[in-house]
């Protein structure tokens, strides 16, 4: 053991640890004692069989009780030490006498002796107070070697012999106890005085001159305390100065000092003290051995041992830590480390899924791997949902193995995972390592294994509370300023059911990466060189994962959700692995349950705010609205809604609000809020983000293309829109949009027949005004794209252009029903409120698509009636009909451009103008000469073919352009 060497160190010991309470005696006349020394308190006084010289032996070899001496005080303060008394009977029959053997230094020697019949003449010594209480200097006087008289008894430098060295004994390497050695540590330096022809004494260490008179029965305790003193001194001197481990060593030293200082110090006390110190040193040595192995598989075990080393002091705790580290080392030495061979195509050198060729295009999942896009696993050979680059090629460097690596680049990165699964594994911790490239497009790129994951950068570079189902660590890597270099990243994954699923996950969420500078390809990566090592079982790893998942479940249990399901989240488990499996199975479902309730959370917040507005307005239906909010809120708080009942509850709140609004509507009221998503600020149908592509129709609206109802982006594409059909922020700096920050529109090479509509119910009968802002482009790059863009309500329409822009005969014959009916009901056959209030079915915005404000949204306005049914359908329509089609000929000299019929629209408004319901005057289906005079004149009376900016007259009416 390590301390075997420490316990036999030389006579000079650092006095950092205070001396113990040694059982020493004040010499008394006739007392029997054993000599013990302060410098080497761990030895037992004994003598040799061949020369009688005193020296120290270990306990098992010593017969110290046989060498006790009796003290006699002489005149002048001198003492003599008698080692034996024997009554001798002379052969001649004379009177018997006592034969005494004295302790002393015979002439011609340096050693203290006291063997039987060795020194028969009296010797004397003088006792002087030593440097430590209870210890004495012993000075040789009469009867000893004359060269030693007046000198102090001490130990030789090796701490073995009781000596008073004389200069003449040059062969003896202990010049007065203070030997100096050559650099080899063996050869003594002989200090020779040439003038006096003698070797000079070197001052002995004073500690070795301190002697204690100890009763025979107290010697074991003296030596026991000496062992403890030497042990702790050397422990402090040799270990507590190690900067890296000093904290742990000192913690143990502080823990054992109370034992050392106890009044009742026994062999059991010493054994406990020694075991406690020894355990710490053993753990220290094992940590150093483990570090020398330089194995990734042992990193966690070493770190855990170091952490325990800093704080643990109890022998059993330190021993447990030592055993855990030793087991990890043993597992590693038995070849339980590297299990990479259990995986498939770990360095992407198998290109068989790509027909043996590398690719910079879109390929299927690599051989041996699975790919998931937005949670859906790709079938074999499939590339659904992928574009641009997805595959294996050689465009990577850094932490690379072989020739190739795998990567993903798309303009928009979906929720993406590439992974594979290994089964039949032992329970425990496994380290997965790979090379990962993440450039400035950093989002959530991470290496994962089961529920553990390591994100590429540092913790402060990510938003809080992301990826709740994953126990996250951070690689603290910095983005390298190129798109080829992969860096080493690893994750420690806990296996609880024999299965390890590992790989890379990512998405395009720049908010998670605390970034605002989004760009194409956010979330992309390259990866190569997967390796796996088995680290062994560490309970703390299992407990860390259990606690993390449990905390996530507990947080979710505080969110609104179905109360019956929430009961499942409150369970606790004695078995860690059972708990991990249960939590892992619940956490995604809990997230879905909470997300299912989120629309109701938002709807209730909105409803309470709306209630305040209704109360302030004094609407008749406010109390009813409040009752419905209260009942819904009570069920919400109790978790009484199932996930599939939330949508109905949200709809009920919306309908209750609309009914409340309708109850308070009066003439001149703004009832725009009856139109759902009237300014297209609700982007929920397209994932909450702007889009320049094709997305599902806006929330609240119905979209028909060529008469077919389209509910998804795929439906829209299948019915003739291949370009833009979505909500976005418009073209910045061109007065778009007009309300809020978003608008909706369509641009495609050939615009189909478009209708965007919604039906309002429960309206009060009367007359209403509908407006909307519409853009019709006539730019030089796009050509004149005006066709039949119009807003409508019931069978009332407002065309974007002027009446002279359209051919009335052709419009009357079009299949666009609202145009046909409006033409046949307008003017003479119009709608009337009373004798002097006319009402037209056909209106014009009188806008020119080619004026300099061609990209500005312009307001279209119409008036329509609602009868006792309280129902009205409103919206926008257009198609691609113009001069090139031969169907509708516009009065324009411009040829249509690519995408004719396109538009942008925003800001629907609705006003309740009057309680009077318009009355229709019956007219013939076709009114000939209805618009007989469509000529346009300027203010000078000259007929013009085209209106520019200015004031004109048509059919007796003034027109301002």
N, C-alpha and C positions, 0 to 999 in steps of 0.2 A: 504494500500500500504506500501511497505517497508520503504519509506522515511518518513512516518508519525512518525515512531519511531525516526528516525534520527533528525528530526526537533525539538524535545523537549529534546534533550540531555542536560546535565548539563552545568554549566557556564563555565567550562574549556574546550576550543576548541583548538586543535592544529593549530598553525598559519602557516600551510604549504601553504595555499592559501592567497595571500595578501588581506588586507582589501579593500573593495570597496570605491568608492568616495561618502561617506555618506554626505547627505545634513545637515550639522551641522551649528550652528550659534555661533558667539561670543556674550555672554550676553550683552545686552544694557539696559540702564535705561528705564523703561516703556515697555519693550518688553514682548510679550506673547509667552510662549513656553510649550512644552511637554518634560519631561525627558525621554531619551532613554539610554539603557545601551549597552556597547560594548560586554559584555559576552553573553547576550541574546538579540540580535538585532531583534528578530522575534516577540517580544511581544508588546502589546499596553498598555500604562499606564492607569490604571483605579483604582477604589476603591470599597470597599464593601459597601453594604447598611446597614450593622449592626455595623461596628466599624470604618469605615472611613480610614482604613489602605490602603496604596498604594501597588499595586501588578500588575502583567502582566496578561492580558487576550488575547484570540484570537480575531481576527478581528470582527467576528460576534457577540461576547458577549461584546465587549468593547464600551464604550462611551467616548473615550479618549478626544474628543473635549470639553466635559463638564468639564474636569479637567485641562485645561490649566491654567497656573499661570502667574502672572505679576512680573517681576523682578524690585526691587528697591535697589539702591545702597546707603549704609549708610556710616557714617564717619568711618575712619580707614580701608576702603576696605571691609567692611562687606556688605553682601547682604541679603535681606529678600525676601521671595517668598510669594506673596499674591494670595490666590486661589479664593477669592470673595470680592467684595466691595458692601455694601448695605447702602443706606441712611436710617437712622432710625429717626422716628419722635416720640419724647417722648409723653407718655399719658398725661403728665401735660401741654402739649402745648408748652414746651420749644423749644429752637432752635434745629433743626435737626443736626445730625452728621453722619459721615461715619463709619459704622461698618465693620472692616476688619477681614477676616479669614486668618491665616497664615499657611504655611506649616512648619511642625516641628515634633519633637519627644517629646511628652508629658512626664512629669515625671512619672516614674514607668513603662514605656513601652520601647520597642526596635524598634517599627515600625514607619516609616515615615507616618504622617497623614496630612490630609488637608481638612476634610469634613466641610461643612457649620457649622459655630458656634462651631467647634471643638477646634481650638486654636485661641483665641482672643487676646492673648498677643503677642507682637512682638517676633520673633525668628530670629536669624541671623546665617549665614553660611559664611565660607571663601572658595573662589574658588582658586584652585591650578591647574597648567597645568597637564593633565593626560599623560599616556604613548603613546597615539596616538593623532596625530594632530586633533584638533577640539573637543577633549574630556577633561573633567575636573574632578579633585578630589573635592568632596564636604565635607568640614570638619564642624562638628557641633560646634556652638559657643553659645553665651548667649541665654537664653530662652528655650533651649532644656533640656531634662533630664540631670541633672548635671553629672550622671555617663557616659553619652555619649559625653559630651563636649570634644573637641579636637580629637575625633575619626572620622574616615572616613565613609561616607555613602557607603554601598555596598549591594550586593544581598545575600540572604541566599543561602546555598549550592544547594538547589533545583531550584534556579533561579526564584522564584515566588515573593518574598517580598523585599521591600526597607527597609533595617534595619541597625541599629548600635547596635550590641548585647552588653549586659552588663553581666559581669561574674555571677551576682546573679541569672540570669534567667537560671538555670540549666535544667529546663524543656524544654527549647527551643533548639533544636538540631543544632544551627548554631553559634558556638563559633567563632565569627569574620569571618564568611564566609568560613572557611577552615576546614570543618568537616572531621574527620577520622572515619571510620566505622569498625566494626568487620567483620570477614570473611563472615558473612551472608549478608553483604551489607546493612543491615537495622539498626542494633543497633549501636548508636554512641559511640565512645570512649570518656569518660569524663576525661579530663586531670585535676586532682585535686592537688592543692598545699596544703599539710597538714600543713606546717609551718605557712602559712598565712590564713589558713582555707578558701580557695576560689578556684573556678575553673579557670584555666588559659585560656586566650584567645589564640586561634590558628590563626596564620597569615592567613588572607583572601587572596584569589587569587586576584592579582592586577587588572586583567582584569575586574573583577566584580565591581571595584571601579571607573571605567571610565564612566562618564556620559556625554551625549550630550544634548545640548539645541537645540530643533528642533521646527521649526514653525509648527503650526497645519496643514497647507496644505502640508507640506513636510513629515509628519509622514508616510503616506502610502508608499512613495518611500523608506524612511529609512528602514522600515520593509521589503519591497520587496527585497532590496539589502541585508538585513540581512538574509533573507531566502535563497537567492542565495549563500551567503557566507557560511552559515551553511551547506547547501546542498552539496556544492563542497568540503568543508573541510571533512565532514563525508564520502563522496564518495571516496575521495583520501585515507583517513585513513582506511576505511573498505574494499576497493576493490582493489585499485591499488597495494597493497602489495601481492596479490595472484599471486605467481610465474607463474602458468600455464596460467592465464588469464590476467596478468598485461599488456601485450602488447595491447590487445583490450581495456581494461579500460582506459589506458593512451591515446590511440588514440582519444577516445571520449572526455576526459578531455581537450586535446589540441584543439579539435574542438570547444568546447563551451566557452573557455576562452575569445575569442574576443567578444562574446555576453556579457559576464559578465563585461568586461571592457569598454563597449560602454558608451558614454556620455549620450545617449538618452535611458536610461534603463526604460522600461515600463512593465506593467503587461503582455503584449504580449511577450516581450523579455524574461521575466522570465518563462512564460508558455512554450515557445519554448525550453529554456535551460533545464527546468525540464523534459519535455517530452523526450528530446534527451538522458539525463542521465537515466531517468527511463526506457526507451526502452532497453538500454544496460543491466541494472540490471535485467529486466524481462527476457531477452534472456538468461542471465547467469543462472538465477534460473531454467529456463525451460530445459536448457542443463543438469543441475545437476539432475533434475527429470527424464529426459530421460535416463541418464546413470544409475540411480538407477534401471531402469527396466531390465537392463542387457540383452537386446534382440538383437540377430543377425539382426533381421529385421530392427532395428533402427540404425544400425551401420553407414550406409551411410548418413542418415539424420543428425545424430549427428556430423559426420565429416564435412559435409557441413556447419552446423551451427557454428562449431568451427572456420572453415576457414573464414566464414563471420564475426564472432565475432572479429577476429584479425584485420580486415581491415575496416569494415563498421562503419560509424559514423552517417550518416544521419538518422533521425528518421524513415522516410518511408522505407529505405532499411533494417534497423534493424528489423522493425516491420514485413516486408515481410518475412524475415528469420525466425522470431519467429512464424509467422503463418504457414510457411511450416513445421517447426519442430512440432508444435502443431498438425497439420493435420496428420503427420506421427504417432505421439503418439496416436491420436484419432483413426486412422485406426487400429493400432495395438490393442488398447484396445477394439475395436469392433469385434475382432476375425478375422481380415483380414490378420493375419500373416501366420500361418502354413497351407499350402494347400497340404502337402505331400500325403494326402489320395486321391488326384486326379490322382496320378500316379499308376503304376501297378508293383507289385512284386519288390518294391523299395529296399528290403533287401535280394532278391534272396532266399527267403524261399520256393517259389513254384518251385518244381523240376519236374513238370509234363512233360515238354519237354524232360526230361531225364528219363522218365518212373518212376519217383519218387525216383530215385537213384542218389547219388552224383557220380561224375566221375573225374578221372584223365586222361581220354582219350579225344577224340574229339567228342564234342556234338554240337547240333544245337543251334540256338539263344534261350536264356532263355525265358520262357513265359512272355509276355508283352513287350518284347524288340525286336528291329530290329538290325541286324548285317549287315555291309557293308564291303566287302573285295575288295580293289582296286576300290572302287566306285560302285561295283555291290552288290545289295541287295540279301542276301541269301533267297531262297525260304523256305517255311515251312519245317522243318525237314532236310534241306540240310546242308552239311558241306563242300561244294565245296571251294577249295582254302585254307582249314584249315588242320592242322596236329598236332600231339602231343597232348597238352592239350588245350582244349577250352571248358569251362563249369563251373559248380557250384560244389564246395566241401567245406569241413570244414577246409582246410589248410590255415587259415588266423587268425590273431589276431589284436589287436589295436582298431581302430575306427570301431567297428563291431556291428551289430545288429542281434540278433538271432543266429542261428547255422552255417549259410553258407555265403560264399562270391563267387564272380565270378572272373574268370581270364583267361588269354591267355598266352600260351608259345609255340612258334614255333622256330626252328633254325633260320629262316629268317622271320621277322615280316613284313607283307605287310602294305599298307595304310589301316588302320582298324578303324572302328567306331562301338560302341554299343550305341544305343540311343532309346528313345521313345518320343512321341509327345503328348502334352496336348493342347486342343483347348478350345475356349470359354472364354479366360481370358481377364481381363480388361487390357487396355494399361498401361504400367508402368514397374517398376523394380522388379525383382524376384531374390532371393538368393537361389542358389542350393548348397548344401553341401554334401560331401561324404567322405568316407575313401578310400585312394588310396595308394597302395604299389608300390614303384619304387626302385629297388635295383641298383647295380652298372651298370646295363644295361640301364641306363637313356638315353632316346632320346627326343622325343617330347610328352611324356605322359602328358595328360592335361584333365581337366574337362571343359566342354563347355556348354553353353546355348545360342541358336541362334547364333549370330555373336560374342558373348563374350566368351573368354576362359581364364583359369588360368593355366599356366604351373607350374609344380611341384616345380622347384628350383628357384634360383634368376636370375634376368635379365642378370647379367654378365656371367651366365653359358650357354647362348645360343647365336648362331650367330644372327647377325642383319638381319632384313627384312625377317624373316621366317613367314610363315602363313599369307600372306597379307590380306586374306579375313576375318581374325579374329582380333577383338579388344582385345589385350592381356594384362593380368596382371600376376603377379608372386606370388606364394605362399611362396617363400623364405624357402622352406623346405629342410632339409638335408637328404641325403640317409642314412637310417638305415641299419646297417651291418647285415641284414638277409633278407630272402625273404618271410616273413610271416606278418610282422608288417605294418599295414595300418595307415596312418596319415591323420588328418582332412584337407580337402581342400575345398574351396568354390569359387564360381564365381557369380558375379552379372550380370544377363542377362536382356536385355531390350526387352520387348514385344511390338511390334508396330502393329501387325495385328491379335491379339487374339490367336496366336499360339506360344507355347514354345517347342522347340526341345532341349533335353539335354542328356548328357551322357559323354562318355570317347572316346577320339581319340588318336591314336598313329601311329608310323611307325618305321622302323629300321634305320632311318637317324642319324648316330652317328656324322656326320659333323655338323648338326644343334645343337647338344649338345656340340660342341667344344671338341669332343673326338676323339682320334686316336686308342685307344685300343679296337677295335671292337672284339666281340665274339658272339657266338651263342646266339640267343634269345634277341638281342638288341631291346629294345622297349616294352618288356613284362610288364605286370601289374596285380594287383589284386584290386578289388573294392567292396565296400559294403556300405549299410546304406545311401542311397540317401534321402535327405529331401529337401523340397522347402518351402520358406516363401515368401509371397507377401509383398513387402516393400512400395508400393504406387507409385505415379507418381512423378518423379524428372526430370524436364526439362533438367537439366545438364547432366543426364545420357543419355538422348536421343541425346542431342547435341554432347556429347563426341563421341558416336557411329557414328553419322552423319559425324562429322568432320574427324574421322579416315577413314571411307570408302571413303569419298570424296577425302582425301589426297592420298589414294591408287589408286583411279581412276585417279587422276591428274598425279601421277607418271607414271602410265601405258600409259597415253595419250602422254607421251614424248617418248615412245618406238616406233620403226617402226612397222606399221601394216596397214591394209586396211584403207585408208583415209575416206571412206564412213562410216565405222563402228566407226572410231575415233570421228566423229561428235557427236555420241551419248554420248561420255564421257565428253563433254564440257558443258552439261546442268547443271543448278543450280535450286534449289527448295526453295520456301518460306515455304512450309510445311515440317517440319523435318521428319515426318513418311513417307510421300510420297518419299522424297529423299532417306531415308534408304532403302525402298523397291526397288527403282530404281537402286541404287548403288549395292545392294545385288544381284540383277538379272544380273547386267552387269559385276561384278568383275571377276567371273569365266570365262565368255566368253572373257573378255578383256585379261585375262591371256592366254587363248587358242589362241587368235589372235596374241598376242605378241610371244608366243612360236612357232606358225606356221611360223612367219617371221624369227625366229632365225636361221634356216638352211640357209636361204638366206643371213642373216647377216654374218654368218661364211663363206659361199661360196664366197661372195664378198671380204671379207678380204683376203681369200686364193687366189682369182683371182688376186687382185692387187699385191700381193707378187709374184705370178707366172709370172705376166706380166714383172716384173723387171728382172726375170731370162731369160725370152724369149728375152727381149730387149738386155740383155748382151750377149746372145748367137747369136744374129743376125738372128733369125728365120724369114723366109719369111712371115709367117702368123701373125707376131706380130701386125701389124696395124689392121688387121681384128679382132683379139682377143681383142685388145684395144677398138675397136668400139663396140663390143658386151658387154664388161664390162661397158662401158660408158652408153649405152642405158639401160642396166639392172639397173645400179645404179640410173639413173634418175627416172625410174619408181619406184624403191625402195624408194627413198627419197620422192616421191610424194604419196606414199602409193597406187599406181595404181594396185598392184597385189592383187587379191582376195586370201584368204587363200588356196583355192584348186588349185591356179595357181603357188604357190611357188615352188613346186617340179619340175615343168616343167622348171622354170627359173633357178633352181640349175642345172638341167640336161643340159640345154643350155650352161651354163658357163663351165661345165665339158667337154662337147663335143667340145666347142670352144677351150679350152685349149689343148685337145688331138689333134685336127686338127692342132693347132699351132705347137705342138711338131712334128707331122708327117711332117709338111711342112719343118722342119729344119733337119730332120734325114739324116745323112750321114754315110758312112761306118765307123765302129768302135764306133758308138754312143751308149750310154747307154739310152735305152728307157724304163727302168723299170717303170717309172711313168705312162706309158700307162696301167699298170695293176692296177686295183682298189683294194685298201686295200691289197696290195701285202704282207705286213708283219703282217697283222691282228692287227693293232694298233687301228682300228676303232671298238669300242665295242658297237656302237649304237644299233645294232640288239638285244643285250642282256642287254639293260638297262644301258650300260656304266660301268658295273661291271664285275670282274672276276667271273668265275663259274666253279665248279667241277661237275655240273649236265648237264642236257640237255637244250640247248638253240636254238633259231632260227639260221639258217645258217648265216655265216659272211656277213656283208654288201659287196655288189659288186660281190658275188659269187653265183653260182647255185649248189645246192646239190641234187644228185640223190641217192636213196637207192633202190637197186634191180630194178633199172630202173625207179622208181617213183620220180618225183620232189617233194621235201619237202620244204615247206615255213615256217612252224612253228615248235616249239618244240613238239607239239602234233603229227604233221606229222612224225617227226623223231622217236618218241617213237612207233608210230603205224607201222613203217616199220623196226623194229628190233633192235633199239638202246635203251637199258634200263639203261645204265650207263652214261658215260661222252661223250658229243658231244658239245664242246663249246670252246671259247677262254679263256685262263688263262695265268698265268705267268710261267708255267712250273714247273719243280722241281728245287728249288734253289740250287746253288753250283754245277750244273752238266752241265755247259756250255749251258744252255737253257734260253731264246730263243737266236737266232743268230742275229736278227736285231730288235732294239727297245726293248720293255719289255714284248711282248706277243707272243703267238703262238696259233695254232688251232690243234685239233686232235680228235680222237675217241677211246674210250675204252668201250667195252661191252662184255658180256659173249660169244656171238657169233656174230662176225662182219659180217654184210651183204655185198653185192656188193656195193662199195662206189665209187662215182665219184664227185669230187669238181672241178668246171670248170667255166671259163668265156670266152666269145668270144670277141676278139679284131677286130675292123674294121678300115678301112682306112689306113692299113699298106702299106708301099711302098713295091713293089715286091722285093724279094731277099732272102738271107739266114740269119737266125736268130739263136742265141744261147739262150736257156732257161735253167735256173738253179733254184733249190729249195733245201732247207735243210730239211732232213727227218730223223726221229728217228724210228728205228725198234728194239724192245726190245728182248733180249735173256737172261734175268736175271734168276737167280736160282729160285726166287719166282714165276716168271710168266712162266717159260719155254721158249722155242724158239717160238716166235710169228711171225717169218718171213713167209709170204706167197707170195703174188704177189704185194707188195707195189712198186709203180712206178710213175714217173711223165710222162706227155705226152704233145705233141703239134702236132696237126693234127693226123697222124697215126704213128708218131715217138715216141718211148718210151725209158725210161732208167729205168731198173730194179735195185732194191736196192742191190741185191747180185751179185755173179759172175755167169758166164754162166754155170759153172759146178754145181751150186746149183739147177738148174732147169732141168727137163726132157724135151728135145726139142720135142720129139714126142708127149708127152702129151700136152705141151703148144701149139703145132700146132693144136691140136684138141679141144682146149678150146673154150668156147663161148665168151671169152673176145676178142672182135673184134680187138682192137688195137694190142693185143699180136699176134693173128693169122695173121693179115695182115703184121705186122712187121717181123714176122718169114719168111713170104713168099716173102718179098721184100729186105731182107738183103743180105749181102755178094755179091754173084755173080749177084744177081738181084737188086743191090743197086741203089742209086741215085748218079749222077755224075754232078759236076759243069763244068769240062772240062776233057781233056784227062788224066790229072795226078792228079786230085783232086777227091778222092772217098768220098761217103756220105752214111752212114749206117742208116737204119731205126731202128736198135735194138742195144741199148747200155747197159752197166752194170756199176753200181757204184762200184762193186767189194768189197762190205763191208760185214763183218761178224757180224751178230746180237749177237754172243756170245763172242766177244772179250771184253776186260775189259772196253772199252768205250761204252758199249752197250746202255747207256742212253744219249749219245751225238748225236746231230743232225749232219748228214753227208750230204755233197753237192752232188746232182745228177745233171748231165749235159747232154743236148742233143742239136742237131742242126736240124733245119727244114727249109723248104722252104715256101715262100708265093708267090702265083701267082698274076695275074693281078686283081683278085677279092679283094685283100687287106684284106682278112679275115683269122683269125686263132683262133682255139679254143685250150686253154691250160688248164693244171690243174694236178690233182692227182687222181690215182685210186688204189683200192685194193679190196680184198675179203678174205674169210676165207679158200680158197682152200689150202690144204697141204696133207701130207701123210695119215692122218686119213680119208680123204674124199673119197679116191679112184679116184679122178678126176685129180688132179695134184700132182704127186709124186715128192717131192723135194729130192735131193741127200743129205739128212741129217739123222744122226742116232738118233737125238733127237725127242722125242715125243712132239707134240704140247701141249701148256698149255691153261689155261682159257683165252679167249680173243684173240686167235691167229688171226693175221691180223691187230692188233691195231697199231697205229702210232701217231706221232706228226709231224707237218710240219710248216715251216716258211720261210720267206725271198725269195719270187720269184723274179728273175731278168731276164731281157730281153736285149739282145744286137743285134744291126743291124750289122751283120758281113760283108755282101757283097751285092752289087746290082745284082749280078748274081743269077738268079733263077735256082735251080738244075733241071736237066733233068732226067726223069725216063727211065731206060732201061728195056724193057719188058722182063719178065722171066716167066717160067711156074708157075702155081699156087702152085705146090708142088715140091720142089727140093729135090730129094732123095740124101742121102749122103751129104746133105748141110753142116752138121757139123759132118762129119764122124769121125774125130779124135778130140775127146774132152779130151783126156788124158792129165794129168798135170804132169810135171817133175820138179825136183829141179835142181839146177845148176850143180849137179854131174851126171845128166842124169837118176836119179832114179825116177820111176813113184810113185806118191803119191796119196792117196785117198782123202786127205783133205788138204787144204792150211791153214797154220797158218801164223804168221807174217814172212815175208821174200820175196825173189825174186824167181819166178817160170817161166816156159816156157810152153805155150800151143798153139798148132797149129802154131808153129813157131814164136809166139809173146811173148815178155817178159811181165810178170805180177808182179806188186809190191803190196804186202799185208802188 
